Amino acid sequence: MNDKNNRSDSNEPRIDAEDILAGVLEWVGIESPSHDAAAVNRMADRVQHDMGSIGAHVERIPGIDGFGDLLKARTPWGGDGPGILVLSHIDTVHPIGSIDSILPVRREEDRVYGPGIYDMKGGAYIAYYAYRHLVRMGVETPLPITFLYVPEEEVGSPTSREIIEREALGNKYVLVTEPARDGGKIVTSRKGVADFHLTAKGRPAHAGARHEDGRSAIREMAKQILRLEEMTDYERGISFNVGMIEGGTGINVVPAQCTIHVDMRVPDEATQNEMCQRVLGLTAFDEDVELEVTGGMNRPPYKKDEKIASLFEHAKTLAAEIGFELEDVEITGGGSDGNFTAALGVPTLDGLGADGHGAHSDYEHIYYSSLEPRTKLMLRLLQTLT
Ligand SMILES: [Zn+2]
């Protein structure tokens, strides 16, 4: 136990797991699927109120392209200089009503279930609580802190990316409150993520009377799919997933069109360049079929460079002082907004949120026991980074 935070002085604010959980559950209670701007804005209202009521300077940037608003909250201390950027998202993948049907809030021993509790309302609240603790203690941090609440991370942050990158470049460190992994590990590297769309255009014909005149776009695409999937190379950390397909107009028509959507993950920039070139350079097997390839990187690879490694070592030392061993995951295939900030060379630690399991599923939950140590780690990071 950290004796500084647990003196018997009864008036001193404490970091209390029940208190943290109560706050997390209030945020979880406001359902906020990415594509429902009104719902995400209800969540933004709540965060704006909570941050504002403890003295943060809150700026609300109106949503665009049908997404919710983005919130930026800054400590009243530290001026305009570069400091710490704490990155959270307030959207979830769970549709409205999940909380009343497939994913009700419930506690079963150490597990606490709820929509988005793990990804990432738990983590977003932990950072809020750590900041609130500082305010209640009357303690300022050496660096100013900017909190960013992104409304559409779960769909790739299309409208927030620019703001995230601008804020990252204006700060010295980025702390991302995405969920912890595999028994409390944090994230210091992530694969890059690309989306590609391939469209084959063949020639339609009657499947019975004039079969030989047709050029099947589906047949062409079937070959392309196998070629793409075969580019998966686990040893090199490369994966391809053809996740969606559409094509054809009728069982008795040689299909003139077929489109696929492809997700690619790569571990580093060299591999990214090599594989993007290969995909964008694909040509049709059948010379009578036209193949169009579009798309590219959505999130660049987040690589554990020296600065990230030393930031991790610092966090590890703080965790040991608090009383637990902090590890990082090897490399994760899941992207986050941390990819954007790390790729700009700003030291980024990710996965600082609550530990748990089942992100994006109907059994999504956090481990209650992780709330207190994670909050303390966030607090100590905010207090010690200079
Ligand atoms: Zn997330």
Residues whose N, C-alpha, C, O or C-beta is under 5 A from the ligand:
A	BS01	ZN	D119 M120 E178
